[in-house]
Amino acid sequence: MYSKNGNLFLILFFFIDSIYYIDASMEPVVRKADRELREFLSRDGLSPAKESIDLVQFAQYDAIFSMGRRRGEVWIDLADGGHPW
C-alpha cells in the first residue's frame, strides 16, 4: 500500500512516507502538502508516529531564490506497527 503521489522509504530503520510538490517551500504550501499526505496515510490505513502530529518535516531541493519550477517533499514518520512492513 502506497500513498497516491507518495513514496515509502526505509531510513535508518524508520519508515517515512513522502509527498512531492513543485511550488516554493512557503508555509502554506508545505502545510497543504502535509495535510494531503496525512489524508493519504489515513485512506491507506497507515499511521503517523505520535511525535509527528505537531511536526512538519520537509526537504527543498532547489536554491531558495531560484526561479521557475521547484522541487520539494514533505516527510512524515510512520508509527511502529502503523504499517505492514
Long-range contacts (C-beta under 8 A, 24 or more apart in sequence): 1-44, 1-45, 1-46, 1-84, 2-44, 3-37, 3-40, 3-41, 3-43, 3-44, 3-46, 4-40, 5-40, 6-37, 6-40, 8-83, 8-85, 10-85, 14-77, 14-78, 15-77, 15-78, 15-83, 15-85, 16-75, 16-76, 16-77, 16-78, 17-41, 17-46, 17-75, 17-76, 17-78, 18-73, 18-74, 18-75, 18-76, 19-73, 19-74, 20-71, 20-72, 20-73, 21-72, 21-73, 21-74, 22-69, 22-70, 22-71, 22-72, 23-70, 23-72, 24-70, 25-58, 25-60, 25-64, 25-70, 25-72, 29-72, 30-56, 30-58, 30-72, 30-74, 31-56, 33-58, 33-72, 33-74, 34-58, 34-74, 34-76, 37-74, 37-76, 38-76, 41-76, 41-78, 46-78, 46-82, 46-83, 47-78, 47-79, 47-81, 47-82, 47-83, 48-76, 48-77, 48-78, 48-79, 48-82, 49-76, 49-77, 49-78, 49-79, 49-80, 49-82, 50-79, 51-77, 52-76, 52-77
